[in-house]
Amino acid sequence: MTRKIDSMHEMFGVRADRRCEDCDNLLQGDYHGRHYRKCTVYGVSHSEASDWRKSYIACGRYNKEWTGHRTVMDLRTLGKDAPVEPCEGQMSMEDME
């Protein structure tokens, strides 16, 4: 399986001169006595699956607010059989008849 940061680099490019630890999208905090880090662009969950390393080389979303409807974590977990929500105004094949 591809590492989380590899998906971010693939989608947004690499900022080799920066690290995630300095990015505005990195959330850091304590919860039940445990320190955590999460990337808001990748996605935030209560699972270790969305834990983030501050030492990662930054992606192209470095210090840029994410306005996507889905997080990268959501996009990674969508299977080819998963239903995809249509965009507003999007036509379906049934509309073409």
Secondary structure as UniProt FT lines:
FT   HELIX           4..12
FT   STRAND          14..19
FT   HELIX           20..22
FT   TURN            24..25
FT   STRAND          26..31
FT   TURN            32..33
FT   STRAND          34..39
FT   TURN            40..42
FT   HELIX           48..50
FT   TURN            54..55
FT   STRAND          57..59
FT   TURN            60..63
FT   HELIX           72..77
FT   TURN            80..81
FT   TURN            88..89
FT   HELIX           93..96
//
